[in-house]
Amino acid sequence: MKTTKIEWTDKTWNPVTGCTKISSGCANCYAEIMAHRLYAMGVDKYANKFKLTIHNDVLDEPIKWKKPHIVFVCSMADLFHDTVPFDYIDKVFNVIRQASHHRYQILTKRANRMAEYFSNRETPENVWLGVTVETSMELSRIDALRDIRATIRFLSCEPLLEDLGLIDLTGIDWVIVGGESGVKARPMNPEWVRSILNQANEQGAAFFFKQWGTWGSDGVKRNKKANGKVLDGRIIQMMPQLA
């Protein structure tokens, strides 16, 4: 557990660390870079660097947190990676049910495996489920998410790598958009962002603009994050409405 700089959550919980690349958005994976950095710092949890590792010893962390939090589950992994057994995922969700005073956000690129998991299981009321959609090639992940019952369903279009075109946001409550950071960052065109914003507004989904990343809205690459969180003169960071 730790306080996080991720704007749309306030705690992270990593009962799994490590992953493997599955789509173009993985090319410059921030979690992989961070895992190697933590390994170099001698952090025991990252002794395997970014090799997928299950951490039974941190399963009960959320139970110890008495104050309610919004918890991002597996910020350093994909909980629905093919090599994470369903019986271990069951253990994660048992903790989520036990520590029900928190809200949990679970984001995956493996939407079909998540759908398989929930095909014969109920989603806890305090869980938000999301999928990453970086290019139009990943739009099918939205369909898989839409078929799962969840209190909140959300998309993370980060890093946004191209114009996604028309998006069916039926059943989607929240859309997060952000550009890529780092020395190898790929630029994000402002028109791609505006298109998603307009579609979210038209279809009733909350829109959260996280950042431009290394490339600014003017198309200039900078050493630090450019232009912050401002989109057309505004900071738009809406959260989904809960019933």
C-alpha positions as CSV (number, residue, x, y, z in Angstrom):
1,M,0.0,0.0,0.0
2,K,1.1,3.6,-0.6
3,T,-0.3,7.0,-1.3
4,T,-0.3,7.4,-5.1
5,K,0.2,10.2,-7.6
6,I,-2.5,8.8,-9.8
7,E,-5.1,11.6,-9.8
8,W,-8.1,9.3,-10.0
9,T,-7.4,7.2,-7.0
10,D,-5.8,7.6,-3.5
11,K,-4.2,4.2,-2.7
12,T,-2.7,1.3,-4.5
13,W,-2.7,-2.3,-3.6
14,N,-0.5,-4.8,-5.4
15,P,-1.2,-8.5,-4.4
16,V,0.4,-9.2,-7.9
17,T,3.3,-7.5,-9.6
18,G,4.7,-7.9,-13.0
19,C,3.2,-8.5,-16.4
20,T,3.9,-9.2,-20.1
21,K,3.2,-7.0,-23.1
22,I,-0.1,-7.6,-24.9
23,S,-0.8,-4.5,-27.1
24,S,0.9,-1.3,-28.4
25,G,0.2,0.7,-25.3
26,C,2.5,-1.7,-23.4
27,A,5.6,-0.7,-25.4
28,N,6.9,1.9,-22.8
29,C,5.2,0.4,-19.7
30,Y,5.6,2.7,-16.7
31,A,5.1,-0.2,-14.3
32,E,8.0,-2.1,-15.9
33,I,10.3,0.9,-15.7
34,M,9.3,1.5,-12.1
35,A,9.7,-2.2,-11.2
36,H,13.3,-2.2,-12.4
37,R,14.0,1.0,-10.6
38,L,12.6,-0.5,-7.3
39,Y,14.7,-3.6,-7.9
40,A,17.8,-1.4,-8.3
41,M,16.9,0.3,-5.0
42,G,16.8,-3.1,-3.2
43,V,13.1,-3.3,-2.6
44,D,12.4,-7.0,-1.7
45,K,9.0,-7.0,-3.4
46,Y,10.6,-6.5,-6.8
47,A,13.4,-9.1,-6.5
48,N,11.9,-10.7,-9.6
49,K,11.9,-7.3,-11.4
50,F,8.9,-7.3,-13.7
51,K,8.3,-11.1,-13.8
52,L,4.8,-11.8,-12.8
53,T,4.8,-12.6,-9.0
54,I,2.0,-13.3,-6.6
55,H,2.3,-11.7,-3.1
56,N,0.3,-13.6,-0.6
57,D,1.9,-11.6,2.2
58,V,0.1,-8.4,1.2
59,L,-3.3,-9.8,0.6
60,D,-4.7,-8.5,3.9
61,E,-3.4,-4.9,3.5
62,P,-6.8,-3.3,2.8
63,I,-8.3,-4.9,6.0
64,K,-5.8,-2.9,8.0
65,W,-6.8,0.4,6.5
66,K,-9.5,1.8,8.8
67,K,-10.2,5.0,6.8
68,P,-12.2,4.4,3.6
69,H,-10.1,4.8,0.4
70,I,-10.5,4.5,-3.3
71,V,-8.0,1.7,-4.0
72,F,-6.4,0.9,-7.4
73,V,-5.8,-2.8,-7.5
74,C,-2.6,-4.0,-9.2
75,S,-1.2,-0.7,-10.4
76,M,2.0,-2.7,-11.1
77,A,0.4,-5.7,-12.8
78,D,-2.7,-7.0,-14.5
79,L,-4.9,-9.0,-12.1
80,F,-6.4,-10.9,-15.0
81,H,-3.1,-11.9,-16.6
82,D,-3.3,-15.5,-18.0
83,T,-0.9,-16.8,-15.4
84,V,-2.8,-15.5,-12.3
85,P,-5.0,-18.5,-11.2
86,F,-8.7,-17.8,-10.7
87,D,-8.4,-19.3,-7.2
88,Y,-5.9,-16.5,-6.3
89,I,-8.2,-13.9,-7.9
90,D,-10.9,-15.3,-5.6
91,K,-8.7,-14.6,-2.6
92,V,-8.3,-11.0,-3.8
93,F,-12.0,-10.6,-4.1
94,N,-12.6,-12.2,-0.7
95,V,-10.4,-9.4,0.8
96,I,-12.4,-6.9,-1.2
97,R,-15.6,-8.2,0.3
98,Q,-14.2,-8.3,3.8
99,A,-12.8,-4.7,3.6
100,S,-16.0,-3.4,2.1
101,H,-15.5,0.1,3.4
102,H,-13.2,0.8,0.5
103,R,-14.0,1.2,-3.2
104,Y,-11.7,-0.8,-5.5
105,Q,-10.8,0.1,-9.1
106,I,-9.6,-2.8,-11.3
107,L,-8.2,-2.1,-14.7
108,T,-7.2,-4.7,-17.3
109,K,-6.1,-5.1,-20.8
110,R,-7.3,-8.7,-20.7
111,A,-11.0,-8.0,-20.9
112,N,-11.9,-11.5,-22.2
113,R,-10.3,-13.2,-19.2
114,M,-12.0,-10.8,-16.9
115,A,-15.3,-11.6,-18.6
116,E,-14.6,-15.3,-18.2
117,Y,-13.9,-14.9,-14.5
118,F,-17.1,-13.1,-13.9
119,S,-19.2,-15.4,-16.0
120,N,-20.1,-17.4,-12.9
121,R,-19.2,-14.9,-10.2
122,E,-20.9,-11.8,-8.8
123,T,-19.0,-8.5,-8.9
124,P,-18.9,-6.9,-5.4
125,E,-20.8,-3.6,-5.1
126,N,-17.7,-1.8,-4.1
127,V,-15.8,-2.7,-7.2
128,W,-15.3,-0.6,-10.3
129,L,-14.2,-2.5,-13.4
130,G,-12.3,-1.0,-16.3
131,V,-10.4,-1.8,-19.5
132,T,-7.6,0.0,-21.3
133,V,-8.2,1.2,-24.8
134,E,-5.2,2.8,-26.4
135,T,-6.1,2.4,-30.1
136,S,-9.1,1.4,-32.2
137,M,-7.7,-2.2,-32.2
138,E,-8.8,-2.5,-28.6
139,L,-12.4,-1.3,-28.9
140,S,-13.6,-4.9,-28.6
141,R,-12.5,-4.7,-24.9
142,I,-15.4,-2.3,-24.3
143,D,-17.9,-4.9,-25.4
144,A,-16.4,-7.5,-23.0
145,L,-16.6,-5.0,-20.2
146,R,-20.1,-4.0,-21.0
147,D,-21.3,-7.6,-20.5
148,I,-20.1,-7.7,-16.9
149,R,-22.3,-6.4,-14.2
150,A,-20.5,-3.7,-12.2
151,T,-21.4,-0.6,-10.1
152,I,-19.0,1.5,-12.3
153,R,-17.5,0.5,-15.6
154,F,-14.7,2.7,-16.9
155,L,-12.2,3.1,-19.7
156,S,-8.6,4.2,-19.5
157,C,-7.5,5.6,-22.9
158,E,-3.9,6.1,-21.7
159,P,-1.6,6.3,-23.4
160,L,-4.0,7.4,-26.2
161,L,-2.1,6.6,-29.4
162,E,-4.6,7.3,-32.2
163,D,-8.0,8.6,-33.0
164,L,-10.4,6.0,-31.6
165,G,-13.2,6.9,-34.1
166,L,-16.8,6.3,-33.0
167,I,-17.1,4.7,-29.6
168,D,-20.2,3.0,-28.2
169,L,-20.2,4.1,-24.5
170,T,-23.5,2.4,-23.7
171,G,-23.1,1.1,-20.1
172,I,-19.8,2.9,-19.6
173,D,-19.8,5.4,-16.7
174,W,-16.4,7.0,-16.9
175,V,-13.6,7.7,-19.5
176,I,-10.0,8.6,-18.5
177,V,-7.8,10.0,-21.2
178,G,-4.1,10.7,-21.0
179,G,-0.9,11.1,-23.0
180,E,2.3,9.1,-22.6
181,S,5.2,10.1,-20.5
182,G,8.9,9.2,-20.6
183,V,11.9,9.6,-22.9
184,K,10.3,7.3,-25.6
185,A,6.8,8.8,-25.3
186,R,4.6,9.0,-28.3
187,P,2.6,12.2,-29.0
188,M,-1.1,12.6,-28.5
189,N,-3.1,14.7,-30.9
190,P,-5.5,17.1,-29.2
191,E,-8.2,16.2,-31.8
192,W,-8.2,12.6,-30.5
193,V,-8.9,13.9,-27.0
194,R,-11.7,16.3,-28.1
195,S,-13.4,13.5,-30.0
196,I,-13.6,11.3,-26.9
197,L,-14.7,14.3,-24.8
198,N,-17.5,15.1,-27.2
199,Q,-18.7,11.5,-27.4
200,A,-18.6,11.1,-23.6
201,N,-20.7,14.3,-23.2
202,E,-23.2,13.1,-25.8
203,Q,-23.5,9.6,-24.3
204,G,-23.6,10.6,-20.6
205,A,-20.2,9.3,-19.5
206,A,-18.0,11.3,-17.0
207,F,-14.7,12.5,-18.6
208,F,-11.4,12.7,-16.8
209,F,-8.4,14.3,-18.6
210,K,-5.3,13.1,-16.7
211,Q,-2.4,14.7,-18.5
212,W,-0.7,15.5,-21.8
213,G,2.4,13.6,-20.9
214,T,5.8,14.4,-22.4
215,W,4.4,15.9,-25.6
216,G,2.4,19.1,-25.3
217,S,-0.9,20.1,-26.9
218,D,1.3,22.2,-29.3
219,G,3.1,19.1,-30.5
220,V,6.4,20.0,-28.9
221,K,8.3,17.4,-26.9
222,R,9.6,18.6,-23.5
223,N,11.9,17.1,-20.9
224,K,9.1,17.3,-18.3
225,K,5.3,16.8,-18.6
226,A,4.0,19.4,-20.9
227,N,0.9,21.7,-20.4
228,G,-0.2,19.7,-17.3
229,K,-3.8,18.8,-17.3
230,V,-5.3,21.7,-19.2
231,L,-7.5,20.9,-22.2
232,D,-8.6,23.9,-24.2
233,G,-8.1,26.2,-21.2
234,R,-9.9,24.0,-18.7
235,I,-9.1,21.2,-16.3
236,I,-11.8,18.5,-16.9
237,Q,-11.6,15.8,-14.2
238,M,-15.0,14.5,-13.6
239,M,-15.7,11.4,-11.5
240,P,-18.6,9.0,-12.1
241,Q,-21.8,9.6,-10.3
242,L,-22.8,6.9,-7.8
243,A,-26.4,6.1,-7.1
